[in-house]
Structures are given as C-alpha cells and as structure tokens.
Amino acid sequence: MTQSNGNNILTALSDSMAAAVEKGGAATVLVAGRRRMPASGIAYAADLILTADHVIERDDDIPVMLPDGTELVARLAGRDPGSDLAVLRLGGAAVAVAEPAPQEARIGQLVLALGRPSPDGIQASLGVISAVGGPVRTGRGGLLERYLRTDAVPYPGFSGGPLVDTAGRIIGLNTSGLARGASLAIPASLAWQVAETLALHGSVRRGYLGVRSQQVAIPPAQQKALGRDQETGLLLVGVEDGSPAEAGGLIVGDILTAIADHPVKDPDELLGRLSGEVVDRPTPVEVLRGGQPRTLTVTIGERK
Amino acid sequence: MLIDIVDLSNTLTEAFTAVFQRAQRSLVVVHNGRDGAGAGVIWQPGGIVVTNHHVVARGKPRISLVGDREYPTRLIAKDPQIDLAILQADTAGEYDSDLPAAPIADSRDLRVGQVALAIGHPWGQIGAVAARIISSLGEVAVRGRRSSVSVIRTDVGLAPGNSGGPLMNVSGGVIGINTMIIGGDLGVAIPSHVVNAFVAETLGQEVPQVAM
C-alpha cells in the first residue's frame, strides 16, 4: 500500500465526517430555554423542534437560533419528563428537517455527537456506540425501552442535540438528564414516536393500575394451565382502595401474568405495558388465581 | 465484502501510522530544567521551534529530538497572550538536516468534524499520539492587545506534556499548536495561521504556507 493511497483514504474519512457534521448540523438548532447556558435541539419537522425536557424551564418565549443565525421564538408544544423529551413549536420559518437513520444503532458503530449551544457554530465530538441498553427506569416516573451509551465527549449544552451516523443521519438524541453523571442518547425511533405523541397531545399518558407486586416463579403445572412457557409473573401484594385494579376485581394473592394479551414477566414489563394507548381503556388482565388462569377486565387509569 | 473491510481497516491503520511516524521527526521535547517537559514543533529550517510560552516561561530551555541528542536553545520571542514562544536551536549549521521542519497547513479553511491528530508527551510519555476530530472553531476573549484569538477545539484528550505540540490534519500538516492554558480544560489549539503570523512578525519575513 502506497503512502498516497493510504492518505487518500484518511482524507476521504476526514471529509466524510466533516460532511456528516454539516448535514446533521443543518438540522441542529440552539435552544435557550433555561437560565444557564443554552442547549441544543433537533428540527423534527419544519416548525417543530425536539429537545431534552430538562433544558426547558419555561413554556413560552423560548429563543431558538437556526443554523443560519436566524433568531426565532418557540413555545412548548408538549413535554414528557419520563423520557426527558420536549417538543417546541416555532413561530414561523422553516428549518431543514432531520433525517433519522434507517437502521437501529449497533455497538461499535462510529458516531458523532453534535450540539449548537453557542452562536459560533456547530460543535462535534467523535465516538462509538458503547452499549445499547434498556429498559431502564428513569427516576422521573418513566421507563425508557431502550437507550444508547457512547464514549463521544458530551460537551456542555449538547443535551437535546443529535447523535448522528457517519452519513449525518440521526441515531439518537443526546441527554445528560436521564442518568446522573452519564451521557445517554434516546434512540431516534423512540424519540420520534414520543415526539409525535407530544406534538398531538402535549404529553405522554402513563397508565395507572394501583397494585404493588413482586416477581415470583410460576410452577410448571401452572405454566401448563396458562398454555405457554412463562417462568415468572407478578404476585400482587397490595391493591389500593378505589384503584382501577380494585374496580376490575384484582385481589391480593393473584399472580398477574399478562396485560392486553402480552405476557408480563417482571415489573419493567408491567410499566412498559401501562404506557401509551391503554389509558381509559377496558383492558384484559390475565391472572393466576388458585393456580388457575382467569382473565379480568380492568379500565386502566392515568397516573398523574 | 468482508475482505474489503479488513483491507480498509488495515489501510487506515497503516496510513495513520505513516502520518504519525513522519510527524515524530519534527517533534521535539522541550526541557526547561525544572518540572516536566513540554512539546514543540520544528516550524522552519535552521532550528526555529514553536512551543507554548508557559512551557519556557521560566528556566533555561533545551530541546531534544525524540530519542535523540539535545540542543541548547535561545528564546527569541514570546507572546503570553496566545501562549506561544519561539526558540532558536543552536545547531551550529551542521545539524539542519537533523531538524526537519514540519509541513504547515492552512488553518483558515478547517471544518468541524475533520480528523485531528495530536502528538506530544502527555504525562511524560514521549511521542504519544491521539486521534479524534475538530470539535469547534471559534474565538476566545483574551487580555492584552488582542481582544480575542481564534482557537480550534478538539475532543482529543490532552494532558500536561501535550502543551506546545502539534495538532495535525490527516496529511500530517500542522493546523495548530496545542495549549492547555487558554479556553478551559478541553483540548484547545492556536491555529497555524495565527502561529505563522507570530513567526513572520518575529523573523521579519513571510512564511510560505502550503495547502495540505
């Protein structure tokens, strides 16, 4: 291999990363929604900015600066502290819309973290996807189905900005607000899903059942009665007075095994099943009572 | 397809190695007779070395090539505001070819995201290399006759001992001098066009700038 050939490859690598920063940066805006330094946001639609919830401290008159230096004012369209996401609606002007990556992130993949916390221009750091994890409880009443961890340097003000692939397509949204001290990214597919709900409804509704439970093993005979291999379920050790669970007939001692025909094997799966569309809906809840499966109908409430 | 990928990463590895090997030849260790050592770049033939001002602010500086002989030096110019100093190595004319000047690249058309390579002596590890990217390009406010100075920020992890060493592009062209004094604790470099202006001002001549 000659020196010049090798160097062509290095130059191509360097140029393609600069191009990725340029492309991802065209959809990365400055969001000044808090008292201390500004953070970043992603143009999710021509007039919608997706950012991190924890960097937005007010509802109106949020200054946003576009990549070309245009200064606009946005208002909060919706927020979900549970997943640390917020959507802002811009008053006017269109922005270049971000392109999500077509594939899910892979461990080891080269990524660039981008942010625009300063009017001076785009900022970037290079790393790889270190881990793909989840589900994880966020400590803010939410459950994140999946998260990405990267070793790219999280500069101050990068929260709300994108993690992009080497083609400049969005892999995730950077946030330091979900786990203390750790810089994580919310996968783009998940963030886009939440953003759609926020743009439409202003918040993500989370279901409320009103039970305390612990994970227990299901004996083989009872698995046979269930008609499937499910080694664990949730033993109900408390049912709150006046709760949806009580109204639906759940009692202490039941082993909860499925909600809406989806097996529930651990508390995280229960939390996952209670998010989104089930609120206010009569929902089939399967339990083992005295070793026999029964299906009750519970109208899931909303957790405030 | 798999073969291609293996070839590609081998080619990348060899290309990086070649750039760093060449860069070692114009890298010096700057001793100040006191604590630790800094780095420096042979900027021009005739033993003109650029380093950080804070590396040579006190003490009597000497330079040595990596793993090679030492040369006494004279401090011929300093600019504490941008943390730069120029040293003249006493080569007595005969060692010029032993002190090859580094290729200097134009730092006025850099782009965020481009690969940036650093070489220096972090924590005394002589000639250690690092590779990441240009994180941002901007100005920082400084005191004195300039109100601000251009800086290149990188996500290369720099440590004491990287001070005064080169930040390079993928062709090995020097795009800046790493410093840890200005702009906080992240990697900051003074762009080579600022260094060139300082060298030209000192030596009273235009420094040729090659685009790399």
Interface residues (C-beta under 8 A of the other chain):
Chain A: M1 Q3 N5 G6 N7 I9 L10 T11 L13 S14 D15 M17 A18 A19 A20 V21 E22 G25 L112 S118 D120 G121 I122 Q123 A124 S125 L126 A152 V153 Y155
Chain B: L8 N10 T11 L12 E14 A15 F16 A18 V19 R111 V112 G113 Q114 V115 R132 I133 I134 S135 S136 L137 G138 E139 R153 D155 N169 V170 S171 L186
